[in-house]
């Protein structure tokens, strides 16, 4: 996977990756050990914020990396209404989600996570 952006938001690692085959973006946000969501599944009811298309990933690492002690929640931009470059066709009205869009979703999710 190609990293589009790897950055920090208030002490939490945030990563935006471009899917290697389909070309859409995926966003990942870390929670540290000791956080009440560390180790939870992405569809656990205690995960408070609904990102674009819903959380679709939870693991102890960003894809294609080794675990680093944090827990990561992730989402992708390959849902109804999203333009997925690797599919090769589009439906009128589909939107290709860009890096600023994914970053905005990650920032909004962090605000929600910090409130619990």
WOQUIQUI-V979747 format. One record per residue. N is the residue number from 1. SS is DSSP state (alpha for helix, beta for strand, coil for the rest). BURIAL is 1 if it has 16 or more other ideal C-beta (glycine too) atoms within 10 Angstrom, else 0. D_LAST is the distance of its C-alpha to the last C-alpha in Angstrom with 1 decimal. Layout:
N:SS:BURIAL:D_LAST  N:SS:BURIAL:D_LAST
This chain:
1:coil:0:31.5  2:beta:0:31.9  3:beta:0:29.1  4:beta:1:29.0  5:beta:0:26.4  6:beta:0:24.5  7:beta:0:22.5  8:beta:0:19.6  9:beta:1:16.8  10:coil:0:15.3  11:coil:0:16.0  12:beta:1:14.9  13:beta:1:18.0  14:beta:1:18.7  15:beta:1:21.9  16:beta:1:24.0  17:beta:1:26.8  18:beta:1:29.8  19:coil:1:30.7  20:coil:0:34.1  21:coil:0:36.0  22:coil:0:34.5  23:coil:1:33.6  24:coil:1:30.3  25:beta:1:27.2  26:beta:1:24.1  27:beta:1:20.8  28:beta:1:18.7  29:beta:1:15.5  30:beta:1:14.8  31:beta:1:11.9  32:coil:0:13.5  33:coil:0:14.7  34:coil:0:12.6  35:coil:1:9.2  36:coil:0:8.1  37:coil:1:9.2  38:coil:0:12.4  39:coil:0:15.3  40:coil:1:14.0  41:coil:0:16.4  42:coil:1:15.8  43:coil:0:16.6  44:coil:0:14.3  45:coil:0:12.9  46:coil:0:9.3  47:coil:1:9.4  48:coil:0:8.3  49:coil:1:10.7  50:coil:0:14.4  51:coil:1:16.4  52:coil:1:20.2  53:coil:1:21.8  54:coil:0:18.6  55:coil:1:17.3  56:coil:0:20.5  57:beta:1:19.9  58:beta:1:17.9  59:beta:1:19.8  60:coil:1:20.2  61:coil:0:22.1  62:coil:1:22.9  63:coil:0:25.9  64:coil:0:29.2  65:coil:0:27.6  66:coil:0:27.3  67:coil:0:24.1  68:coil:0:22.8  69:coil:0:20.2  70:coil:1:17.2  71:beta:1:15.9  72:beta:1:16.4  73:beta:1:15.5  74:beta:1:18.3  75:beta:1:20.1  76:beta:1:23.7  77:coil:1:25.8  78:coil:1:28.5  79:coil:0:27.9  80:coil:0:30.1  81:coil:0:30.9  82:beta:1:30.3  83:coil:1:33.4  84:coil:1:33.6  85:alpha:0:36.3  86:alpha:0:37.6  87:alpha:0:38.4  88:coil:0:41.3  89:coil:0:41.3  90:coil:0:39.1  91:coil:0:38.9  92:coil:0:39.4  93:coil:0:36.3  94:coil:0:34.2  95:beta:0:32.1  96:coil:0:31.8  97:coil:1:28.2  98:coil:0:28.5  99:alpha:0:26.6  100:alpha:0:25.3  101:alpha:1:24.0  102:alpha:1:22.1  103:alpha:1:20.8  104:alpha:0:19.6  105:alpha:1:17.7  106:alpha:1:16.1  107:alpha:0:15.2  108:alpha:0:13.7  109:alpha:1:11.6  110:alpha:1:10.4  111:alpha:0:9.5  112:alpha:0:7.3  113:alpha:1:5.8  114:alpha:0:5.5  115:coil:0:3.8  116:coil:0:0.0
